[in-house]
Amino acid sequence: MHYQPGETQAPKVVARGAGEVAQKIIETGNAYQIPVVEDEWMTKVLYPLQPGDLIPEKLYTPVAKLLAYIYLFKKKTQNLSQQKSTTTEISFEQQRTELLET
């Protein structure tokens, strides 16, 4: 998913996949230090969308919460940028409360 205020009308799907394709997407994200968030519900509702599709308006709130979580995660990890990280894979449900409390 990609969203840049002023650049896109709404967040849009940039990639999707299952199995080996999903693994390749995760590996590519990790290589470019793009946060990978695991969220089963979000996956189910977004999977029918194709790359290039804009997120439907009815999903703006949950997607906004996800993007806010990623923003907080990136901000928090910027302070640790001197340390090497082997993965940026995180569990949205398990860690969002901790990040929002800090």
Phi and psi in radians as a Rosetta constraint file:
Dihedral C 1 N 2 CA 2 C 2 CIRCULARHARMONIC -2.392 0.35
Dihedral N 2 CA 2 C 2 N 3 CIRCULARHARMONIC 2.409 0.35
Dihedral C 2 N 3 CA 3 C 3 CIRCULARHARMONIC -2.598 0.35
Dihedral N 3 CA 3 C 3 N 4 CIRCULARHARMONIC 2.223 0.35
Dihedral C 3 N 4 CA 4 C 4 CIRCULARHARMONIC -2.320 0.35
Dihedral N 4 CA 4 C 4 N 5 CIRCULARHARMONIC 1.880 0.35
Dihedral C 4 N 5 CA 5 C 5 CIRCULARHARMONIC -0.899 0.35
Dihedral N 5 CA 5 C 5 N 6 CIRCULARHARMONIC 2.359 0.35
Dihedral C 5 N 6 CA 6 C 6 CIRCULARHARMONIC 1.498 0.35
Dihedral N 6 CA 6 C 6 N 7 CIRCULARHARMONIC -0.315 0.35
Dihedral C 6 N 7 CA 7 C 7 CIRCULARHARMONIC -1.759 0.35
Dihedral N 7 CA 7 C 7 N 8 CIRCULARHARMONIC -0.701 0.35
Dihedral C 7 N 8 CA 8 C 8 CIRCULARHARMONIC -2.159 0.35
Dihedral N 8 CA 8 C 8 N 9 CIRCULARHARMONIC 2.576 0.35
Dihedral C 8 N 9 CA 9 C 9 CIRCULARHARMONIC -1.108 0.35
Dihedral N 9 CA 9 C 9 N 10 CIRCULARHARMONIC -0.662 0.35
Dihedral C 9 N 10 CA 10 C 10 CIRCULARHARMONIC -2.672 0.35
Dihedral N 10 CA 10 C 10 N 11 CIRCULARHARMONIC 2.891 0.35
Dihedral C 10 N 11 CA 11 C 11 CIRCULARHARMONIC -0.995 0.35
Dihedral N 11 CA 11 C 11 N 12 CIRCULARHARMONIC 2.544 0.35
Dihedral C 11 N 12 CA 12 C 12 CIRCULARHARMONIC -2.275 0.35
Dihedral N 12 CA 12 C 12 N 13 CIRCULARHARMONIC 2.702 0.35
Dihedral C 12 N 13 CA 13 C 13 CIRCULARHARMONIC -1.342 0.35
Dihedral N 13 CA 13 C 13 N 14 CIRCULARHARMONIC 2.276 0.35
Dihedral C 13 N 14 CA 14 C 14 CIRCULARHARMONIC -1.932 0.35
Dihedral N 14 CA 14 C 14 N 15 CIRCULARHARMONIC -0.363 0.35
Dihedral C 14 N 15 CA 15 C 15 CIRCULARHARMONIC -2.813 0.35
Dihedral N 15 CA 15 C 15 N 16 CIRCULARHARMONIC 2.698 0.35
Dihedral C 15 N 16 CA 16 C 16 CIRCULARHARMONIC -2.744 0.35
Dihedral N 16 CA 16 C 16 N 17 CIRCULARHARMONIC 2.715 0.35
Dihedral C 16 N 17 CA 17 C 17 CIRCULARHARMONIC 3.138 0.35
Dihedral N 17 CA 17 C 17 N 18 CIRCULARHARMONIC 2.957 0.35
Dihedral C 17 N 18 CA 18 C 18 CIRCULARHARMONIC -2.319 0.35
Dihedral N 18 CA 18 C 18 N 19 CIRCULARHARMONIC 2.737 0.35
Dihedral C 18 N 19 CA 19 C 19 CIRCULARHARMONIC 1.075 0.35
Dihedral N 19 CA 19 C 19 N 20 CIRCULARHARMONIC -2.219 0.35
Dihedral C 19 N 20 CA 20 C 20 CIRCULARHARMONIC -1.107 0.35
Dihedral N 20 CA 20 C 20 N 21 CIRCULARHARMONIC -0.612 0.35
Dihedral C 20 N 21 CA 21 C 21 CIRCULARHARMONIC -1.142 0.35
Dihedral N 21 CA 21 C 21 N 22 CIRCULARHARMONIC -0.764 0.35
Dihedral C 21 N 22 CA 22 C 22 CIRCULARHARMONIC -1.065 0.35
Dihedral N 22 CA 22 C 22 N 23 CIRCULARHARMONIC -0.737 0.35
Dihedral C 22 N 23 CA 23 C 23 CIRCULARHARMONIC -1.080 0.35
Dihedral N 23 CA 23 C 23 N 24 CIRCULARHARMONIC -0.695 0.35
Dihedral C 23 N 24 CA 24 C 24 CIRCULARHARMONIC -1.149 0.35
Dihedral N 24 CA 24 C 24 N 25 CIRCULARHARMONIC -0.674 0.35
Dihedral C 24 N 25 CA 25 C 25 CIRCULARHARMONIC -1.093 0.35
Dihedral N 25 CA 25 C 25 N 26 CIRCULARHARMONIC -0.777 0.35
Dihedral C 25 N 26 CA 26 C 26 CIRCULARHARMONIC -1.080 0.35
Dihedral N 26 CA 26 C 26 N 27 CIRCULARHARMONIC -0.800 0.35
Dihedral C 26 N 27 CA 27 C 27 CIRCULARHARMONIC -1.070 0.35
Dihedral N 27 CA 27 C 27 N 28 CIRCULARHARMONIC -0.724 0.35
Dihedral C 27 N 28 CA 28 C 28 CIRCULARHARMONIC -1.141 0.35
Dihedral N 28 CA 28 C 28 N 29 CIRCULARHARMONIC -0.761 0.35
Dihedral C 28 N 29 CA 29 C 29 CIRCULARHARMONIC -1.029 0.35
Dihedral N 29 CA 29 C 29 N 30 CIRCULARHARMONIC -0.788 0.35
Dihedral C 29 N 30 CA 30 C 30 CIRCULARHARMONIC -1.099 0.35
Dihedral N 30 CA 30 C 30 N 31 CIRCULARHARMONIC -0.698 0.35
Dihedral C 30 N 31 CA 31 C 31 CIRCULARHARMONIC -1.078 0.35
Dihedral N 31 CA 31 C 31 N 32 CIRCULARHARMONIC -0.569 0.35
Dihedral C 31 N 32 CA 32 C 32 CIRCULARHARMONIC -1.763 0.35
Dihedral N 32 CA 32 C 32 N 33 CIRCULARHARMONIC 0.238 0.35
Dihedral C 32 N 33 CA 33 C 33 CIRCULARHARMONIC 0.959 0.35
Dihedral N 33 CA 33 C 33 N 34 CIRCULARHARMONIC 0.713 0.35
Dihedral C 33 N 34 CA 34 C 34 CIRCULARHARMONIC -1.647 0.35
Dihedral N 34 CA 34 C 34 N 35 CIRCULARHARMONIC 2.195 0.35
Dihedral C 34 N 35 CA 35 C 35 CIRCULARHARMONIC -1.028 0.35
Dihedral N 35 CA 35 C 35 N 36 CIRCULARHARMONIC 2.382 0.35
Dihedral C 35 N 36 CA 36 C 36 CIRCULARHARMONIC -1.938 0.35
Dihedral N 36 CA 36 C 36 N 37 CIRCULARHARMONIC 2.092 0.35
Dihedral C 36 N 37 CA 37 C 37 CIRCULARHARMONIC -1.959 0.35
Dihedral N 37 CA 37 C 37 N 38 CIRCULARHARMONIC 2.250 0.35
Dihedral C 37 N 38 CA 38 C 38 CIRCULARHARMONIC -1.671 0.35
Dihedral N 38 CA 38 C 38 N 39 CIRCULARHARMONIC 2.083 0.35
Dihedral C 38 N 39 CA 39 C 39 CIRCULARHARMONIC -2.593 0.35
Dihedral N 39 CA 39 C 39 N 40 CIRCULARHARMONIC 1.819 0.35
Dihedral C 39 N 40 CA 40 C 40 CIRCULARHARMONIC -1.048 0.35
Dihedral N 40 CA 40 C 40 N 41 CIRCULARHARMONIC -0.774 0.35
Dihedral C 40 N 41 CA 41 C 41 CIRCULARHARMONIC -1.101 0.35
Dihedral N 41 CA 41 C 41 N 42 CIRCULARHARMONIC -0.809 0.35
Dihedral C 41 N 42 CA 42 C 42 CIRCULARHARMONIC -1.067 0.35
Dihedral N 42 CA 42 C 42 N 43 CIRCULARHARMONIC -0.702 0.35
Dihedral C 42 N 43 CA 43 C 43 CIRCULARHARMONIC -1.042 0.35
Dihedral N 43 CA 43 C 43 N 44 CIRCULARHARMONIC -0.796 0.35
Dihedral C 43 N 44 CA 44 C 44 CIRCULARHARMONIC -1.090 0.35
Dihedral N 44 CA 44 C 44 N 45 CIRCULARHARMONIC -0.724 0.35
Dihedral C 44 N 45 CA 45 C 45 CIRCULARHARMONIC -1.400 0.35
Dihedral N 45 CA 45 C 45 N 46 CIRCULARHARMONIC -0.431 0.35
Dihedral C 45 N 46 CA 46 C 46 CIRCULARHARMONIC -1.616 0.35
Dihedral N 46 CA 46 C 46 N 47 CIRCULARHARMONIC -0.395 0.35
Dihedral C 46 N 47 CA 47 C 47 CIRCULARHARMONIC -1.007 0.35
Dihedral N 47 CA 47 C 47 N 48 CIRCULARHARMONIC -0.626 0.35
Dihedral C 47 N 48 CA 48 C 48 CIRCULARHARMONIC -1.110 0.35
Dihedral N 48 CA 48 C 48 N 49 CIRCULARHARMONIC -0.330 0.35
Dihedral C 48 N 49 CA 49 C 49 CIRCULARHARMONIC -1.299 0.35
Dihedral N 49 CA 49 C 49 N 50 CIRCULARHARMONIC 2.591 0.35
Dihedral C 49 N 50 CA 50 C 50 CIRCULARHARMONIC -1.746 0.35
Dihedral N 50 CA 50 C 50 N 51 CIRCULARHARMONIC 2.693 0.35
Dihedral C 50 N 51 CA 51 C 51 CIRCULARHARMONIC -0.926 0.35
Dihedral N 51 CA 51 C 51 N 52 CIRCULARHARMONIC 2.313 0.35
Dihedral C 51 N 52 CA 52 C 52 CIRCULARHARMONIC 1.735 0.35
Dihedral N 52 CA 52 C 52 N 53 CIRCULARHARMONIC -0.360 0.35
Dihedral C 52 N 53 CA 53 C 53 CIRCULARHARMONIC -1.216 0.35
Dihedral N 53 CA 53 C 53 N 54 CIRCULARHARMONIC 2.462 0.35
Dihedral C 53 N 54 CA 54 C 54 CIRCULARHARMONIC -1.400 0.35
Dihedral N 54 CA 54 C 54 N 55 CIRCULARHARMONIC 2.596 0.35
Dihedral C 54 N 55 CA 55 C 55 CIRCULARHARMONIC -1.169 0.35
Dihedral N 55 CA 55 C 55 N 56 CIRCULARHARMONIC 2.300 0.35
Dihedral C 55 N 56 CA 56 C 56 CIRCULARHARMONIC -1.099 0.35
Dihedral N 56 CA 56 C 56 N 57 CIRCULARHARMONIC 2.593 0.35
Dihedral C 56 N 57 CA 57 C 57 CIRCULARHARMONIC -0.975 0.35
Dihedral N 57 CA 57 C 57 N 58 CIRCULARHARMONIC -0.618 0.35
Dihedral C 57 N 58 CA 58 C 58 CIRCULARHARMONIC -1.129 0.35
Dihedral N 58 CA 58 C 58 N 59 CIRCULARHARMONIC -0.258 0.35
Dihedral C 58 N 59 CA 59 C 59 CIRCULARHARMONIC -1.806 0.35
Dihedral N 59 CA 59 C 59 N 60 CIRCULARHARMONIC 0.086 0.35
Dihedral C 59 N 60 CA 60 C 60 CIRCULARHARMONIC -0.983 0.35
Dihedral N 60 CA 60 C 60 N 61 CIRCULARHARMONIC -0.782 0.35
Dihedral C 60 N 61 CA 61 C 61 CIRCULARHARMONIC -1.121 0.35
Dihedral N 61 CA 61 C 61 N 62 CIRCULARHARMONIC -0.920 0.35
Dihedral C 61 N 62 CA 62 C 62 CIRCULARHARMONIC -1.126 0.35
Dihedral N 62 CA 62 C 62 N 63 CIRCULARHARMONIC -0.599 0.35
Dihedral C 62 N 63 CA 63 C 63 CIRCULARHARMONIC -1.209 0.35
Dihedral N 63 CA 63 C 63 N 64 CIRCULARHARMONIC -0.676 0.35
Dihedral C 63 N 64 CA 64 C 64 CIRCULARHARMONIC -1.084 0.35
Dihedral N 64 CA 64 C 64 N 65 CIRCULARHARMONIC -0.718 0.35
Dihedral C 64 N 65 CA 65 C 65 CIRCULARHARMONIC -1.099 0.35
Dihedral N 65 CA 65 C 65 N 66 CIRCULARHARMONIC -0.717 0.35
Dihedral C 65 N 66 CA 66 C 66 CIRCULARHARMONIC -1.115 0.35
Dihedral N 66 CA 66 C 66 N 67 CIRCULARHARMONIC -0.815 0.35
Dihedral C 66 N 67 CA 67 C 67 CIRCULARHARMONIC -1.121 0.35
Dihedral N 67 CA 67 C 67 N 68 CIRCULARHARMONIC -0.644 0.35
Dihedral C 67 N 68 CA 68 C 68 CIRCULARHARMONIC -1.124 0.35
Dihedral N 68 CA 68 C 68 N 69 CIRCULARHARMONIC -0.713 0.35
Dihedral C 68 N 69 CA 69 C 69 CIRCULARHARMONIC -1.065 0.35
Dihedral N 69 CA 69 C 69 N 70 CIRCULARHARMONIC -0.790 0.35
Dihedral C 69 N 70 CA 70 C 70 CIRCULARHARMONIC -1.101 0.35
Dihedral N 70 CA 70 C 70 N 71 CIRCULARHARMONIC -0.731 0.35
Dihedral C 70 N 71 CA 71 C 71 CIRCULARHARMONIC -1.031 0.35
Dihedral N 71 CA 71 C 71 N 72 CIRCULARHARMONIC -0.812 0.35
Dihedral C 71 N 72 CA 72 C 72 CIRCULARHARMONIC -1.108 0.35
Dihedral N 72 CA 72 C 72 N 73 CIRCULARHARMONIC -0.698 0.35
Dihedral C 72 N 73 CA 73 C 73 CIRCULARHARMONIC -1.074 0.35
Dihedral N 73 CA 73 C 73 N 74 CIRCULARHARMONIC -0.840 0.35
Dihedral C 73 N 74 CA 74 C 74 CIRCULARHARMONIC -1.103 0.35
Dihedral N 74 CA 74 C 74 N 75 CIRCULARHARMONIC -0.696 0.35
Dihedral C 74 N 75 CA 75 C 75 CIRCULARHARMONIC -1.116 0.35
Dihedral N 75 CA 75 C 75 N 76 CIRCULARHARMONIC -0.751 0.35
Dihedral C 75 N 76 CA 76 C 76 CIRCULARHARMONIC -1.163 0.35
Dihedral N 76 CA 76 C 76 N 77 CIRCULARHARMONIC -0.694 0.35
Dihedral C 76 N 77 CA 77 C 77 CIRCULARHARMONIC -1.357 0.35
Dihedral N 77 CA 77 C 77 N 78 CIRCULARHARMONIC -0.312 0.35
Dihedral C 77 N 78 CA 78 C 78 CIRCULARHARMONIC -1.056 0.35
Dihedral N 78 CA 78 C 78 N 79 CIRCULARHARMONIC -0.577 0.35
Dihedral C 78 N 79 CA 79 C 79 CIRCULARHARMONIC -1.183 0.35
Dihedral N 79 CA 79 C 79 N 80 CIRCULARHARMONIC -0.345 0.35
Dihedral C 79 N 80 CA 80 C 80 CIRCULARHARMONIC -1.830 0.35
Dihedral N 80 CA 80 C 80 N 81 CIRCULARHARMONIC 0.278 0.35
Dihedral C 80 N 81 CA 81 C 81 CIRCULARHARMONIC -1.084 0.35
Dihedral N 81 CA 81 C 81 N 82 CIRCULARHARMONIC -0.339 0.35
Dihedral C 81 N 82 CA 82 C 82 CIRCULARHARMONIC -1.270 0.35
Dihedral N 82 CA 82 C 82 N 83 CIRCULARHARMONIC -0.400 0.35
Dihedral C 82 N 83 CA 83 C 83 CIRCULARHARMONIC -1.549 0.35
Dihedral N 83 CA 83 C 83 N 84 CIRCULARHARMONIC 2.456 0.35
Dihedral C 83 N 84 CA 84 C 84 CIRCULARHARMONIC -1.353 0.35
Dihedral N 84 CA 84 C 84 N 85 CIRCULARHARMONIC 2.354 0.35
Dihedral C 84 N 85 CA 85 C 85 CIRCULARHARMONIC -1.991 0.35
Dihedral N 85 CA 85 C 85 N 86 CIRCULARHARMONIC 2.302 0.35
Dihedral C 85 N 86 CA 86 C 86 CIRCULARHARMONIC -1.453 0.35
Dihedral N 86 CA 86 C 86 N 87 CIRCULARHARMONIC -0.345 0.35
Dihedral C 86 N 87 CA 87 C 87 CIRCULARHARMONIC -2.690 0.35
Dihedral N 87 CA 87 C 87 N 88 CIRCULARHARMONIC 2.622 0.35
Dihedral C 87 N 88 CA 88 C 88 CIRCULARHARMONIC -1.947 0.35
Dihedral N 88 CA 88 C 88 N 89 CIRCULARHARMONIC 0.202 0.35
Dihedral C 88 N 89 CA 89 C 89 CIRCULARHARMONIC -1.209 0.35
Dihedral N 89 CA 89 C 89 N 90 CIRCULARHARMONIC 2.235 0.35
Dihedral C 89 N 90 CA 90 C 90 CIRCULARHARMONIC -2.368 0.35
Dihedral N 90 CA 90 C 90 N 91 CIRCULARHARMONIC 2.763 0.35
Dihedral C 90 N 91 CA 91 C 91 CIRCULARHARMONIC -1.768 0.35
Dihedral N 91 CA 91 C 91 N 92 CIRCULARHARMONIC 1.986 0.35
Dihedral C 91 N 92 CA 92 C 92 CIRCULARHARMONIC -0.987 0.35
Dihedral N 92 CA 92 C 92 N 93 CIRCULARHARMONIC -0.880 0.35
Dihedral C 92 N 93 CA 93 C 93 CIRCULARHARMONIC -1.125 0.35
Dihedral N 93 CA 93 C 93 N 94 CIRCULARHARMONIC -0.644 0.35
Dihedral C 93 N 94 CA 94 C 94 CIRCULARHARMONIC -1.373 0.35
Dihedral N 94 CA 94 C 94 N 95 CIRCULARHARMONIC -0.522 0.35
Dihedral C 94 N 95 CA 95 C 95 CIRCULARHARMONIC -1.995 0.35
Dihedral N 95 CA 95 C 95 N 96 CIRCULARHARMONIC -0.191 0.35
Dihedral C 95 N 96 CA 96 C 96 CIRCULARHARMONIC -1.112 0.35
Dihedral N 96 CA 96 C 96 N 97 CIRCULARHARMONIC -0.661 0.35
Dihedral C 96 N 97 CA 97 C 97 CIRCULARHARMONIC -1.070 0.35
Dihedral N 97 CA 97 C 97 N 98 CIRCULARHARMONIC -0.782 0.35
Dihedral C 97 N 98 CA 98 C 98 CIRCULARHARMONIC -1.054 0.35
Dihedral N 98 CA 98 C 98 N 99 CIRCULARHARMONIC -0.776 0.35
Dihedral C 98 N 99 CA 99 C 99 CIRCULARHARMONIC -1.196 0.35
Dihedral N 99 CA 99 C 99 N 100 CIRCULARHARMONIC -0.654 0.35
Dihedral C 99 N 100 CA 100 C 100 CIRCULARHARMONIC -1.249 0.35
Dihedral N 100 CA 100 C 100 N 101 CIRCULARHARMONIC -0.414 0.35
Dihedral C 100 N 101 CA 101 C 101 CIRCULARHARMONIC -1.409 0.35
Dihedral N 101 CA 101 C 101 N 102 CIRCULARHARMONIC -0.309 0.35
